[in-house]
C-alpha cells in the first residue's frame, strides 16, 4: 500500500454529493486522510482508474446511506468489492432508508439528527487526535452554518406588547430568586444549611481562590456545580464568553487582557445570576459548542493564534452588511470584528499585529462607549 494512501474511501450516490463533500472537507480539515472523487481526482487523471486505485488502496470504505444510495448500482458494486476484499465498511446514516442486507451487521455512524456528534464519532473511528481535530472540523461546519444564516432573509421585527416588556424586565429578578432557592435547596439536602457569612471552604482558602485571576467566582461556582459539574449550572444565555488561544504565549499575553474585560463584565453584571464573563480557550469553545455557541462572545488574539478569530477573519459578510472586520479608529494596526449570531447576540473579535497592539485594541474597546458598553447593552437588554 502506498505511504500516502487514504485511510477511507467515500462511496455515495450523486444525489448526496453536497453532504459527502461537506463531511469529507470537515474530516480533511481535522487531519483525516480520506478520499472523495470531488476533491481528489486531479486534472488529467482518468476518472475510472482514479476511483479504482483509491478503492484498492483504502482500508476503510465510508458508505453514505440514503434512499438514493440504496438504489445506486455504483454504491452496491463498491460495497460488494470492499466486503470481498475484507475492508472495514462503515455505514454513514445520512437519511432514513432501508439498510441493505449486507450492511446490517455493521455498526453505523449517525448524522441524521446531530451532525456535530456524528463528526466526533467519525473522527474517533478514524483515529484522529480528538481535541484539536474537533475544534478544526467544527470551525468548518460553523463557517457553513454562518454563511447559510447570512444568505437567509432576515426575519421581520416582532411587535412587543407592554405585557411582554414587563415580563422581560422582571426576568433578571426572577432568575436571581430562582438561583437563590436552588442553591439553598442544594445546601440543605447535601450539607445542611449555611450559617450567615459561613463558607464551605476555609476562609483563607476561599479568599485565595477568589483572588486568583482565572476565576474570581470560584467559591460560588463550586457550590453551584457540586456533585453535578455541568457547565450549564453557571452559564446561560446571559453569560458572555471571552475566548483566547490555547497556546502558552496566549496564556501569558492575551489571557491577562481578556481577564480585564471579564472583570469589567462581572462588575456590570453585579449580583444578577449568570450576568458574568468567563474566559475560555478557543478549543473549549468548539469542543463544547453545543453549550456555548449561541452565547455572546469576544475573541482576543489574531487569526494565527486563536481559532475563533481565524473563523471570523475568513468569514465573508453579506453584501451591504455592516458586519465584518474594520480598523479600530485611533488605535493603529488593530482590528475589530463584529457580527450577530443566530440569536441576535454579538460576536466580536479584537486583535493587533503584535501582542502589544492586541492589548491596545482590548483597552480601547473597554473604554469606547460604542465598544464594550454597547456590547453589554445588546446582551442584557430587557
Long-range contacts (C-beta under 8 A, 24 or more apart in sequence): 1-57, 1-59, 2-57, 4-33, 5-33, 5-57, 5-58, 6-33, 6-34, 6-35, 6-40, 6-54, 6-57, 6-58, 7-32, 7-33, 7-34, 7-58, 7-59, 7-60, 7-126, 7-127, 8-32, 8-33, 8-34, 8-35, 8-58, 8-59, 8-60, 8-61, 8-62, 8-90, 8-126, 9-34, 9-35, 9-54, 9-55, 9-58, 9-60, 9-61, 9-62, 9-78, 9-82, 10-34, 10-35, 10-36, 10-37, 10-62, 10-64, 11-61, 11-62, 11-63, 11-64, 11-74, 11-75, 11-78, 11-79, 11-82, 12-63, 12-64, 12-69, 12-75, 13-64, 13-66, 13-68, 13-69, 13-71, 13-72, 13-74, 13-75, 14-68, 14-72, 15-66, 15-68, 16-64, 16-66, 16-68, 16-69, 16-94, 16-95, 19-64, 19-94, 19-111, 20-64, 22-141, 22-144, 23-64, 23-92, 23-111, 23-119, 23-122, 25-140, 26-119, 26-137, 26-140, 26-141, 27-119, 27-122, 27-123, 27-126, 27-128, 27-137, 29-136, 29-137, 29-139, 29-140, 30-123, 30-128, 30-132, 30-133, 30-134, 30-136, 30-137, 31-128, 31-129, 31-133, 31-136, 32-123, 32-126, 32-128, 32-133, 34-62, 34-126, 55-81, 55-82, 56-85, 58-87, 59-87, 59-88, 60-87, 60-88, 60-89, 60-90, 60-126, 61-87, 61-88, 61-89, 61-90, 62-90, 62-92, 62-122, 63-89, 63-90, 63-91, 63-92, 63-103, 64-92, 64-94, 65-91, 65-92, 65-93, 65-94, 65-95, 65-97, 65-99, 65-103, 65-108, 66-94, 66-95, 66-97, 67-95, 67-96, 67-97, 69-94, 69-97, 70-97, 70-98, 70-99, 70-100, 76-100, 79-103, 90-125, 92-118, 92-122, 115-141, 116-141, 116-289, 116-290, 131-283, 131-287, 132-283, 134-286, 134-287, 135-282, 135-283, 135-285, 135-286, 135-287, 135-307, 136-286, 136-307, 138-286, 138-287, 138-289, 139-286, 139-307, 139-310, 139-311, 142-286, 142-289, 142-293, 142-311, 143-311, 143-314, 143-315, 146-315, 146-339, 147-315, 147-316, 149-342, 150-317, 150-318, 150-321, 151-318, 168-382, 169-382, 171-382, 172-238, 172-272, 172-275, 172-382, 175-238, 175-272, 175-273, 175-274, 176-271, 176-272, 176-273, 178-273, 179-273, 179-274, 183-223, 183-224, 186-223, 186-224, 186-226, 187-223, 190-226, 190-227, 213-256, 213-259, 214-259, 214-279, 216-263, 216-266, 217-266, 217-276, 231-288, 231-291, 231-292, 232-291, 234-274, 234-278, 235-274, 235-278, 235-291, 235-292, 235-295, 236-274, 237-274, 237-294, 237-295, 237-343, 237-345, 238-269, 238-272, 238-274, 238-275, 238-379, 238-380, 239-274, 239-275, 239-276, 239-277, 239-278, 239-295, 239-296, 240-265, 240-276, 240-277, 240-278, 240-295, 240-296, 240-297, 240-298, 240-376, 240-379, 241-277, 241-278, 241-280, 241-285, 241-292, 241-295, 241-296, 241-297, 241-298, 242-277, 242-278, 242-279, 242-280, 242-297, 242-298, 242-300, 243-279, 243-280, 243-281, 243-282, 243-285, 243-297, 243-298, 243-299, 243-300, 243-306, 243-308, 244-279, 244-280, 244-281, 244-282, 244-299, 244-300, 244-301, 244-306, 245-281, 245-282, 245-301, 245-305, 245-306, 245-307, 246-281, 246-282, 246-283, 247-305, 249-305, 249-355, 250-281, 250-301, 250-305, 250-306, 253-355, 253-358, 253-359, 254-300, 254-301, 254-305, 254-306, 254-355, 254-358, 255-279, 257-300, 257-358, 257-359, 257-362, 257-363, 258-298, 258-300, 258-362, 260-362, 260-363, 260-366, 261-298, 261-300, 261-362, 261-365, 261-366, 261-372, 264-366, 264-372, 265-372, 265-376, 268-376, 269-380, 275-380, 282-306, 282-307, 282-308, 282-309, 283-307, 293-341, 294-341, 294-342, 294-343, 294-345, 295-345, 296-341, 296-345, 296-346, 296-347, 296-375, 296-378, 296-379, 297-346, 297-347, 297-348, 298-348, 298-349, 298-350, 298-375, 299-337, 299-347, 299-348, 299-349, 299-350, 300-349, 300-350, 300-351, 300-358, 300-362, 301-351, 301-358, 302-351, 302-352, 302-353, 302-358, 303-351, 306-349, 306-351, 308-349, 309-337, 309-349, 309-351, 312-337, 312-339, 312-347, 312-349, 313-337, 313-349, 315-339, 325-349, 328-361, 328-364, 328-365, 330-364, 331-357, 331-360, 331-361, 331-364, 332-357, 333-357, 334-358, 334-360, 334-361, 334-364, 335-361, 336-361, 336-365, 344-378, 345-378, 345-379, 346-375, 346-378, 346-379, 348-375
